[in-house]
Amino acid sequence: MPDDVVLQVEHVTKSFGPVVALRDLNLTLRKGEVLGLLGDNGAGKSTLMKILCGFEKPDTGTMTLRGEPYEPKSVDHARSLGIDAVYQDLALIDELSVFQNMFLRREHVHRPIPFLKNREMRTQTRTALDEIGINIPNLNAPVAKLSGGQRQAIAVARTVHSAADILLLDEPLAAMGAKEGARILDLIQRLKDSGEVAMILVLHNYVHVLASCDRVNLIQDGVIAFDKPTAETSIEELTELVVSEYRRARMAAS
């Protein structure tokens, strides 16, 4: 495996009962790289992301993290190894406050007497949200009272401000307006420019993919059917690939 490869997936399969989500998937992520992951609904994108972050286990296949076998036992285990994720469903708890969700399962605790460092967590939450330009005035408010874009921002800020050097962002712009989305894209660009963080982005907007990513993979029928540097492809080519797959699926179903 080349020295710059930080994460490698080989021949991974995953089924849910009779439904085959991933059938023989191979993927490589290099240090500092931003990899765009495309595919139609149900193609297996979110399943792959959940396997990578320890939420699901593959049926078969192997994964390697920084040259070592990678078999995460849980999301917390994956996070301890430097992989963190923004999930499609955001993984927020409505009844908890903004800052409590920001530090969900990663709370700061005083030692040896175990009580929460709430003031410290509020301060760091404010800093994290300010850095991506999202204004949420009341950090004690339950997230159930926030807009979709604000909730999305909390999930993104929580992941970006972890200690992880591999970030998995499953539709990080979902529910965001144009201005909020632009701020998240700016944040992704800053992380990319640092060269210290590798990312996999699930995006549906091809303009964003070509602007933010170094390379693009397309999942079709549970496998990587397309793998190119973004500099060597175009919106037209990506659109034609997806449309062709849609036509093929319709013909197969008729």
Secondary structure, DSSP 8 states (H G I E B T S, - for coil): --TTEEEEEEEEEEEETTEEEEEEEEEEEETT-EEEEE--TTSSHHHHHHHHTTSS--SEEEEEETTEE---SSHHHHHHTTEEEE-TTTT--TTSBHHHHHTTTS--B-SSS--B-HHHHHHHHHHHHHHTT---S-TTSBGGGS-HHHHHHHHHHHHHTSS-SEEEEESTTTT--HHHHHHHHHHHHHHHHHTS-EEEEE-S-HHHHHHH-SEEEEEETTEEEEEEEGGG--HHHHHHHHHHHHHHHHHHH-
